[in-house]
Amino acid sequence: LLIGARSFATKQLNLGLDFESGSRVTAGLERDASVEDVRSTLEGIGINDAEITEASSDQLGPNVVQIDSEIEPEKVQEVQPALDSAFGIVPNGFQSTTVGPTFGEQVARSAIYAVVFSLLVICAYVAFRFEPKYAVPVIIALIHDVLITGGVYSLTGREVTSGTVAAFLTILGYSMYDTVIVFDR
């Protein structure tokens, strides 16, 4: 828990596109290209702040790049022809997703509400089902499980997406089930 807390304090979480605004472009290239080759191509159309990584995809082939940036939707339209002329794009090999700042904030707020509401409902259920004095240890056990998982995400730098929030809620569910079984025995 201390290592996870330290990681939260220093590295925090690597929030994905679902929680921050911006665009993600995934392109399957016909010719091999380095990250620097793709960066110079994008700089030619005015995109200078892109985070470019090599990715892998059975669908798109061996030469896949992923571009994350705060690109406006109009600029995303320019990325495909630029990459196609420089490296070629495999058929159906261009995918883009854009999330606005308002939507990202709304998803982040909803995720926090979902986790907090789940904890409150679980606490109320345990207090009703058993005795109110058992609700506090249950919440401590649940928060312990979520903090360890969050600490691992922070330490490894894995991207937190809306799917990750669903995983956190699943962990809460299993932890609750385990806790109820223990208190029932």
Secondary structure, DSSP 8 states (H G I E B T S, - for coil): -HHHHHHHHHT--EE-TTTS-EEEEEEEESS---HHHHHHHHHTTT--S-EEEEEEETTTEEEEEEEEE---HHHHHHHHHHHHHHH-EEEEEEEEEEE-HHHHHHHHHHHHHHHHHHHHHHHHHHHHHS-HHHHHHHHHHHHHHHHHHHHHHHHHT-EE-HHHHHHHHHHHHHHHHHHHHHHH-
